[in-house]
Amino acid sequence: MKRQQRHKTILALSATLATGFALAASPPPEKATPGMPAGDGTTKRSCWVTAVEPKPLSENVRRGLAWLVGHQHDNGGWAQGEESRTMGGSLSGKPNVGDSSSATLALIRSGSTPSDGLYAGAIFKGLGYIMTKIEASDTLSISITDVNGTRLQAKLGPNIDTFLASLVLTEAVGHMPDQESENRLAAALNKVLHKIQENQQTNGLWGGGGWAPALADAMAAKGLNRARQMGMDVNLEALAMVQSNAVSEVAAGRVVGGAGAAGVALYAGAKNLGVLQDSVNSNRERRAEVVRLAESAPTDEQRDQAKKELDRFDAAEVAFEAAQKVVIARLDDPQFVAGFGSNGGEEFLSHMNIGESLVVKGGNDWKKWDAKMTSNLNRIQNGDGTWTGHHCITGRTFCTATALMVLMVDRTPVPPEALASARKVNP
């Protein structure tokens, strides 16, 4: 009952924010990423930008992207691809939503959209496959797929397909080639967001098993926060709950030792840092609105609720700063960066989360990390343009897609208000 009442109060606050205190979009402090949605005010309040000027796509990146396009199935999906002989399975050649979402997202990050660019056709087909699976799924469970038992699901939990789909669909909003396909995408994304929110546990996470579900929880938080930033229907309680979990982990001294990380410090650190970075990005985008509401809302209840929201924002900032310091202090430790001990999809996904935080911070920490990741990934790239895992998540599709997103992490979308706030702290 308390949770339901809090949900109603937060929804009322959200409605007041949206109608009475809309914040005008500030000019982007940096150049917007090619392929990111233009801020026309119809689907979101402000234009996503990049934290730095994106580097031109390297030859290594182009080779990886070409491999992905060349291995897309006729139905638009991707399979998990070839694995080592000791880890291969019967699903290595069957398309699935998780691998398809990661491959499609990597192509989008390269600068193409479903309607424009070198990879437009592949992206459009990939989204079509993902949306078809979502449309065929039920309305109550968190699942959006009928393909079960994949390598991704076994290692990150059965919900990873849903979380990755929320992320890629969000980044495609506003870029479909016509209104019909745009409406279809919006309906699919709203269905996924509803599933995620309705199945969130009281601890703010989603559980569901798997070897390292903490990394899946980080993807869920990323998807919800970025969808909210785009103006999609994500309630504030869902964001507050997942943020609270990460804040609690930091307060308990478990930045690199939290639950669900298979005992691997890299996975835990990447999860907590990733959740908090995406949370503070959303909070920073909304802060000016909430401050205004705390000062001049129509009712005492709304003013009090706004003040509580500001307290939550402040707690997240403190926890985020602490988590980032802990992770940065470990980045010179080869054992920490290596994760489980060798290259794998979990490592690449963790490196992406860390990179997405450091690029917003900027400065020497970002430059050093980017140079280290670029050198290592270029060194271990296979001759055919792929990356292969040596343990657990070993499928070429996911490993290649996530390695590419590490190399293209400078193209990660960021709300301009969040970036401006970060640069005040780290000029």
C-alpha positions as CSV (number, residue, x, y, z in Angstrom):
1,M,0.0,0.0,0.0
2,K,2.8,2.4,0.9
3,R,4.5,1.7,-2.5
4,Q,1.2,2.3,-4.3
5,Q,0.7,5.6,-2.5
6,R,4.3,6.7,-3.2
7,H,3.8,5.8,-6.8
8,K,0.7,8.0,-7.0
9,T,2.5,10.9,-5.4
10,I,5.4,10.6,-7.7
11,L,3.1,10.4,-10.8
12,A,1.4,13.6,-9.6
13,L,4.7,15.3,-9.2
14,S,5.7,14.1,-12.7
15,A,2.6,15.5,-14.2
16,T,3.1,18.9,-12.5
17,L,6.7,19.0,-13.8
18,A,5.6,18.2,-17.3
19,T,2.7,20.7,-17.5
20,G,3.6,23.6,-15.2
21,F,7.4,23.8,-15.1
22,A,8.7,22.6,-18.4
23,L,12.4,23.5,-18.8
24,A,13.4,24.9,-22.1
25,A,16.1,22.8,-23.8
26,S,19.5,24.5,-23.5
27,P,21.8,24.7,-26.5
28,P,24.0,21.6,-26.7
29,P,27.4,22.3,-25.2
30,E,29.0,19.9,-27.7
31,K,28.3,18.8,-31.2
32,A,25.5,16.3,-31.5
33,T,26.4,12.8,-32.5
34,P,25.6,11.9,-36.1
35,G,22.6,9.6,-36.0
36,M,21.3,10.9,-32.7
37,P,17.7,12.3,-32.6
38,A,17.3,16.0,-33.4
39,G,15.5,17.9,-30.6
40,D,12.2,18.9,-32.2
41,G,10.3,18.8,-29.0
42,T,7.9,16.0,-30.1
43,T,9.4,13.1,-28.3
44,K,11.8,14.5,-25.7
45,R,12.7,17.7,-24.0
46,S,16.3,18.2,-25.2
47,C,18.7,16.9,-27.8
48,W,21.1,14.2,-26.9
49,V,24.7,15.2,-27.4
50,T,28.1,13.5,-27.2
51,A,30.5,14.3,-24.3
52,V,33.4,14.8,-26.7
53,E,33.9,15.2,-30.4
54,P,33.5,11.7,-31.8
55,K,36.6,10.2,-33.5
56,P,36.3,9.2,-37.1
57,L,35.5,5.5,-37.4
58,S,38.8,3.5,-37.5
59,E,39.6,0.8,-39.9
60,N,39.3,-1.7,-37.1
61,V,35.8,-0.5,-36.3
62,R,34.7,-0.5,-40.0
63,R,35.9,-4.1,-40.3
64,G,33.8,-5.1,-37.3
65,L,30.7,-3.3,-38.5
66,A,31.1,-5.0,-42.0
67,W,31.3,-8.4,-40.3
68,L,28.0,-7.7,-38.4
69,V,26.2,-6.6,-41.6
70,G,27.5,-9.7,-43.4
71,H,26.2,-12.1,-40.8
72,Q,22.7,-10.7,-40.4
73,H,20.0,-13.3,-41.2
74,D,17.3,-12.8,-43.8
75,N,14.7,-12.2,-41.1
76,G,16.8,-9.2,-39.8
77,G,18.1,-10.9,-36.7
78,W,21.5,-12.1,-35.6
79,A,22.5,-15.4,-34.0
80,Q,25.0,-15.6,-31.2
81,G,27.6,-16.9,-33.7
82,E,30.5,-19.2,-33.5
83,E,31.8,-20.2,-30.1
84,S,34.8,-22.1,-29.0
85,R,34.5,-25.9,-29.4
86,T,34.2,-26.4,-25.6
87,M,31.3,-23.9,-25.4
88,G,29.4,-24.3,-28.6
89,G,25.6,-24.9,-28.4
90,S,22.7,-25.8,-30.6
91,L,21.6,-22.2,-30.7
92,S,24.7,-20.8,-32.3
93,G,23.0,-20.3,-35.6
94,K,19.5,-19.3,-34.5
95,P,18.7,-15.5,-34.4
96,N,17.7,-14.1,-31.0
97,V,16.7,-10.7,-29.6
98,G,19.7,-10.2,-27.3
99,D,22.4,-10.6,-29.9
100,S,20.2,-8.8,-32.5
101,S,19.8,-5.8,-30.2
102,S,23.5,-5.5,-29.4
103,A,24.4,-5.8,-33.1
104,T,21.8,-3.2,-34.2
105,L,22.9,-0.8,-31.4
106,A,26.5,-1.0,-32.6
107,L,25.4,-0.1,-36.1
108,I,23.4,2.9,-34.7
109,R,26.4,4.1,-32.7
110,S,28.4,4.2,-35.9
111,G,26.3,7.1,-37.0
112,S,23.7,5.5,-39.2
113,T,19.9,5.4,-38.5
114,P,17.0,3.2,-39.7
115,S,16.4,5.8,-42.4
116,D,19.9,7.2,-43.3
117,G,23.5,6.2,-43.5
118,L,25.6,3.3,-44.7
119,Y,24.0,0.8,-42.4
120,A,20.4,2.1,-42.6
121,G,19.0,-1.1,-44.3
122,A,20.6,-3.4,-41.8
123,I,19.4,-1.3,-38.8
124,F,15.9,-1.2,-40.2
125,K,15.8,-4.9,-40.7
126,G,17.3,-5.5,-37.2
127,L,14.7,-3.4,-35.6
128,G,12.0,-5.1,-37.6
129,Y,13.1,-8.5,-36.2
130,I,13.2,-7.2,-32.6
131,M,9.8,-5.5,-32.9
132,T,8.2,-8.7,-34.4
133,K,9.4,-10.7,-31.3
134,I,8.1,-8.0,-28.9
135,E,4.7,-7.9,-30.7
136,A,4.3,-11.6,-30.4
137,S,5.1,-11.6,-26.6
138,D,2.5,-11.6,-23.8
139,T,1.6,-8.4,-21.9
140,L,2.4,-9.5,-18.4
141,S,5.7,-11.3,-18.2
142,I,9.1,-9.6,-18.7
143,S,10.0,-11.9,-21.6
144,I,9.9,-10.7,-25.2
145,T,11.3,-13.7,-26.9
146,D,10.5,-17.4,-27.7
147,V,14.2,-18.2,-28.1
148,N,15.5,-19.5,-24.8
149,G,18.7,-21.0,-23.6
150,T,21.1,-18.6,-25.4
151,R,24.6,-17.9,-24.1
152,L,23.6,-14.4,-23.1
153,Q,20.6,-15.6,-21.1
154,A,22.6,-18.3,-19.4
155,K,25.3,-15.8,-18.3
156,L,23.4,-12.5,-17.8
157,G,20.0,-13.9,-17.0
158,P,16.8,-14.6,-19.1
159,N,15.8,-10.9,-19.0
160,I,18.8,-9.6,-20.9
161,D,16.9,-9.6,-24.3
162,T,14.3,-7.3,-22.9
163,F,16.8,-4.9,-21.4
164,L,19.0,-4.7,-24.5
165,A,15.8,-4.2,-26.7
166,S,14.8,-1.2,-24.6
167,L,18.1,0.4,-25.2
168,V,18.3,0.0,-28.9
169,L,14.6,1.0,-29.5
170,T,15.1,4.1,-27.5
171,E,18.1,5.2,-29.6
172,A,16.0,4.6,-32.8
173,V,13.1,6.9,-31.7
174,G,12.6,9.7,-34.2
175,H,14.6,8.1,-36.9
176,M,12.3,5.6,-38.6
177,P,11.7,6.2,-42.3
178,D,7.9,6.9,-42.1
179,Q,5.2,7.6,-39.6
180,E,3.9,4.1,-39.7
181,S,7.2,2.5,-38.7
182,E,7.7,5.3,-36.1
183,N,4.3,4.4,-34.5
184,R,5.2,0.7,-34.6
185,L,8.5,1.4,-32.8
186,A,6.9,3.6,-30.2
187,A,4.3,0.9,-29.5
188,A,7.0,-1.8,-29.1
189,L,9.2,0.4,-26.9
190,N,6.3,1.3,-24.6
191,K,5.4,-2.4,-24.3
192,V,9.0,-3.3,-23.3
193,L,9.1,-0.4,-20.8
194,H,5.9,-1.5,-19.3
195,K,7.2,-5.1,-18.9
196,I,10.4,-3.9,-17.2
197,Q,8.6,-1.6,-14.8
198,E,5.9,-4.1,-13.9
199,N,8.4,-6.8,-13.1
200,Q,10.9,-4.7,-11.1
201,Q,11.5,-6.2,-7.7
202,T,11.2,-4.3,-4.4
203,N,15.0,-4.1,-4.2
204,G,15.0,-2.1,-7.4
205,L,16.5,-4.9,-9.5
206,W,15.1,-7.7,-11.6
207,G,16.9,-10.9,-10.7
208,G,16.0,-13.9,-12.8
209,G,19.2,-15.9,-12.5
210,G,22.2,-16.2,-14.7
211,W,25.9,-16.1,-13.9
212,A,26.4,-12.3,-13.6
213,P,22.9,-10.8,-13.6
214,A,24.3,-7.5,-12.1
215,L,25.4,-6.6,-15.7
216,A,21.8,-7.2,-16.9
217,D,20.4,-4.9,-14.2
218,A,22.8,-2.2,-15.4
219,M,21.3,-2.5,-18.9
220,A,17.8,-2.3,-17.4
221,A,18.7,0.9,-15.6
222,K,20.3,2.3,-18.7
223,G,17.3,1.5,-20.8
224,L,14.8,3.1,-18.4
225,N,16.9,6.2,-17.8
226,R,17.5,6.9,-21.5
227,A,13.9,6.2,-22.3
228,R,12.8,8.7,-19.7
229,Q,15.3,11.2,-21.1
230,M,13.6,10.7,-24.5
231,G,10.2,11.6,-22.9
232,M,8.9,8.0,-22.9
233,D,6.5,6.7,-20.2
234,V,8.9,5.7,-17.4
235,N,7.7,6.5,-13.9
236,L,10.0,8.2,-11.4
237,E,9.6,5.4,-8.8
238,A,11.2,2.8,-11.1
239,L,14.2,5.1,-11.6
240,A,14.4,5.9,-7.8
241,M,14.3,2.2,-6.9
242,V,17.2,1.1,-9.1
243,Q,19.2,4.2,-8.1
244,S,18.6,3.4,-4.4
245,N,20.0,0.0,-4.9
246,A,23.3,1.3,-6.3
247,V,23.5,4.0,-3.6
248,S,23.1,1.4,-0.9
249,E,25.9,-0.7,-2.5
250,V,28.2,2.2,-2.3
251,A,27.2,3.1,1.2
252,A,27.9,-0.5,2.3
253,G,31.4,-0.4,0.7
254,R,30.4,-2.8,-2.1
255,V,31.3,-0.8,-5.2
256,V,33.4,-3.6,-6.6
257,G,31.9,-6.4,-4.5
258,G,28.2,-6.3,-4.9
259,A,25.8,-9.2,-5.4
260,G,25.1,-10.7,-8.8
261,A,28.5,-10.1,-10.2
262,A,29.9,-13.7,-10.0
263,G,32.5,-12.5,-7.5
264,V,34.2,-10.5,-10.2
265,A,35.2,-7.0,-9.1
266,L,35.1,-5.6,-12.6
267,Y,31.5,-6.6,-13.2
268,A,30.3,-5.2,-9.8
269,G,32.1,-1.9,-10.3
270,A,30.8,-1.5,-13.9
271,K,27.3,-2.2,-12.8
272,N,27.2,0.3,-9.9
273,L,29.1,2.9,-11.8
274,G,26.9,2.4,-14.9
275,V,23.6,2.6,-12.9
276,L,24.7,5.7,-11.1
277,Q,26.0,7.5,-14.2
278,D,22.7,7.0,-16.0
279,S,20.8,8.0,-12.9
280,V,22.7,11.2,-12.3
281,N,22.3,12.0,-16.1
282,S,18.5,11.8,-15.7
283,N,18.6,13.7,-12.4
284,R,20.8,16.5,-13.8
285,E,18.4,16.9,-16.7
286,R,15.5,17.3,-14.3
287,R,17.1,19.2,-11.4
288,A,16.2,22.8,-12.5
289,E,12.6,21.8,-12.8
290,V,12.5,20.1,-9.4
291,V,14.2,23.1,-7.8
292,R,11.6,25.4,-9.2
293,L,8.9,23.1,-8.0
294,A,10.3,22.9,-4.5
295,E,10.2,26.7,-4.3
296,S,6.8,27.4,-5.9
297,A,4.6,24.3,-6.4
298,P,0.9,24.9,-5.9
299,T,0.6,22.7,-2.8
300,D,2.7,21.9,0.3
301,E,2.6,18.2,-0.6
302,Q,4.2,18.9,-4.0
303,R,6.8,21.2,-2.6
304,D,7.7,18.6,0.1
305,Q,7.9,15.8,-2.5
306,A,10.1,18.0,-4.7
307,K,12.5,18.6,-1.8
308,K,12.7,14.8,-1.2
309,E,13.5,14.4,-4.9
310,L,16.4,16.9,-4.5
311,D,17.6,14.9,-1.5
312,R,17.6,11.8,-3.6
313,F,19.5,13.6,-6.4
314,D,22.1,14.7,-3.9
315,A,22.5,11.2,-2.4
316,A,23.0,9.9,-5.9
317,E,25.7,12.5,-6.7
318,V,27.6,11.6,-3.6
319,A,27.4,7.9,-4.3
320,F,28.3,8.4,-7.9
321,E,31.4,10.4,-7.1
322,A,32.5,7.8,-4.6
323,A,31.9,4.9,-7.0
324,Q,33.8,6.6,-9.8
325,K,36.8,7.2,-7.5
326,V,36.8,3.6,-6.5
327,V,36.7,2.3,-10.0
328,I,39.2,4.8,-11.4
329,A,41.6,3.8,-8.6
330,R,41.5,0.2,-9.9
331,L,42.0,0.9,-13.6
332,D,45.8,0.6,-13.4
333,D,45.3,-2.9,-12.0
334,P,45.5,-5.4,-14.9
335,Q,43.7,-8.1,-12.8
336,F,40.7,-5.8,-12.2
337,V,40.5,-4.7,-15.9
338,A,40.8,-8.3,-17.0
339,G,37.7,-9.3,-15.1
340,F,37.3,-13.1,-15.0
341,G,40.8,-13.3,-16.3
342,S,40.5,-13.2,-20.1
343,N,38.5,-11.5,-22.9
344,G,34.7,-12.2,-22.9
345,G,31.4,-10.5,-23.5
346,E,31.1,-9.7,-19.8
347,E,34.4,-7.8,-19.9
348,F,33.5,-5.9,-23.0
349,L,30.1,-4.9,-21.6
350,S,31.8,-3.8,-18.3
351,H,34.4,-1.8,-20.2
352,M,31.5,-0.1,-22.1
353,N,29.8,0.9,-18.8
354,I,33.1,2.3,-17.4
355,G,33.9,4.1,-20.6
356,E,30.4,5.7,-20.8
357,S,31.1,7.2,-17.4
358,L,34.6,8.4,-18.0
359,V,33.8,10.1,-21.3
360,V,31.3,12.3,-19.4
361,K,33.9,13.1,-16.8
362,G,36.5,13.9,-19.5
363,G,40.1,14.8,-18.8
364,N,43.0,12.6,-18.4
365,D,41.1,9.7,-16.9
366,W,39.0,9.4,-20.0
367,K,41.9,9.9,-22.4
368,K,44.0,7.3,-20.6
369,W,41.2,4.7,-20.5
370,D,40.2,5.3,-24.2
371,A,43.8,4.8,-25.3
372,K,44.2,1.6,-23.3
373,M,40.9,0.1,-24.5
374,T,41.7,1.1,-28.1
375,S,45.1,-0.4,-28.0
376,N,44.0,-3.7,-26.5
377,L,40.9,-4.2,-28.7
378,N,42.8,-3.5,-31.9
379,R,45.5,-6.0,-30.7
380,I,43.0,-8.8,-30.1
381,Q,40.7,-8.3,-33.0
382,N,40.5,-11.4,-35.3
383,G,41.5,-11.3,-38.9
384,D,37.9,-11.4,-40.1
385,G,37.1,-8.2,-38.1
386,T,35.5,-10.0,-35.1
387,W,36.2,-10.3,-31.4
388,T,35.9,-13.7,-29.7
389,G,35.4,-14.4,-26.0
390,H,37.6,-16.9,-24.3
391,H,35.1,-17.7,-21.5
392,C,31.4,-17.6,-20.7
393,I,29.9,-15.2,-23.3
394,T,31.9,-16.3,-26.3
395,G,29.6,-15.8,-29.2
396,R,31.1,-13.7,-31.9
397,T,28.1,-11.5,-32.4
398,F,27.8,-10.2,-28.9
399,C,31.6,-10.0,-28.4
400,T,32.0,-8.1,-31.6
401,A,29.1,-5.7,-31.0
402,T,30.2,-4.9,-27.4
403,A,33.8,-4.5,-28.4
404,L,32.7,-2.0,-31.1
405,M,30.7,-0.1,-28.6
406,V,33.8,0.2,-26.4
407,L,35.7,1.6,-29.3
408,M,32.8,4.0,-30.1
409,V,32.0,4.9,-26.5
410,D,32.7,8.6,-27.4
411,R,29.4,8.5,-29.4
412,T,27.3,7.6,-26.4
413,P,24.2,9.9,-26.1
414,V,24.2,12.2,-23.1
415,P,21.6,14.8,-22.1
416,P,23.2,18.3,-22.5
417,E,22.1,19.4,-19.0
418,A,24.0,16.3,-17.6
419,L,27.1,17.1,-19.6
420,A,27.1,20.8,-18.6
421,S,26.8,19.8,-14.9
422,A,29.6,17.3,-15.2
423,R,31.9,19.8,-16.8
424,K,31.3,22.3,-14.0
425,V,32.7,19.6,-11.7
426,N,35.4,18.5,-14.1
427,P,36.3,21.5,-16.3
